[in-house]
């Protein structure tokens, strides 16, 4: 599992072609759709209409991967910060009981409002 406590900020950029590995596709349940794929240097996060899946690529070759799956229904509180004129980054903070705070920082063009709406649909 990703250590969100010691490295809770991931700077992510939207991936245009939204390619994910077959393990992600195998984890999806019926009627679950991918909303967006956001990548950091090596790792990436897949937001679906039910949860997000954080992929931590490990090792020199990158073949070993850790998949942390966090359903929106387990979020107790969340916060979104949209980008501004000079500050083009946006931020999503999620609070899970038992895990604590998870923060994602998005660079450039991202669908932070759409992600916030998706989380709200599953929290309320």
N, C-alpha and C positions, 0 to 999 in steps of 0.2 A: 504494500500500500504506500502511496506517496505520503511523505512526511509533510503535511500541510502546516504543522506547527512551526517547523524550522525553515521552511521555504515556501511560504504561502502565497507568494506573488509570482504569477506566470505572465510574461509579456507575450501576447498572442496577436497574430495577424490572420486575417481571413484568407483561406485557401480558395482559389477560384474554381478549380475543377472538383473539389470535395472528394478526392480519392481517399478511401480508407482501406485498411487491410481486411482480409477475409475474416479474421477473428472478430472484428467489430461487427461485420454483417451477420455473423453467426450469433452474436449476443442479442441482436434485435428481436423483439417479440412481434407477433402479428399486429398490424396497424401502427407500428412505431415507425416514424419517419425522421430522417436526418434533417435538422434545421440549418445547421452550419458546422463547418470544420475550421478550427482555428489552430495555428501552429506556432510554436516557439522555435528555437534553434533546432532541437531534436524532437522534443515531445510535442504532443498535440492533444486537443480536447474536441470531442464530438458532442454537440448539443442536439438532442432529439426532442420530440414532442412529449417525452415522459421523464427524461433524466439526462445527465451528462456523463460521459465516459472519458476519463482522463487517462492518457496513454503515456507511460514513462518508459522511454526506450533506454535499455541498459546495456552495458558491456561495450567492448571495442567494436564488435561487428554490428551491434544493434539488433541482433536476432532475438535476444531476451527482452520481453516486454511485460510491464506490470499494468493491468487494467483496473483502475479504481472507478467503480460505478456508484453514482450518488443520485438517487431518485428525488425529483422535485418535491414529492409528497413528504419527505423527511426534513425539509427546510423549515425552520421556525421563523426566521426573519431574513430579508434580503434587501440590498440597497444597490441602485444603479446610479452611476454618474456619467452623464453624456459628455461628448466632446464639445469643446468650445472653439472660438476663432483662433486663438494662439495655441491653445493646448488641444491637440488633435486626439489625445488618448481618452478612452472611456474606461470605466471600471465597474466590475460586478463583485459585490461582497455577499457571501452566503453564510448563514449561521446554522450549523447542524448540531443537534444535541449529541453529546458523546464525542464529537470530532472537533467542534469549535468553528472558528472562522476560516473560510476559504475565500481567497481573493484572486480574481483574474483581471489583469489589465490588458485592454485591447488597444492596438495601435491602428491608425488609419481608419478605413471604412469598415464599420462593423454594424451588426444588427442588434445592438444592445437593447433597444426598446422591444423588439420582437422577442428576444430571449426573456426579458422581464415579463412580457405578457404571457408567455408560455409557462413560466414559473408560477405566475398568479393563478392561471387556470387550474393548476394542480394543487395549489395551497388552499384555495378557498372552497 
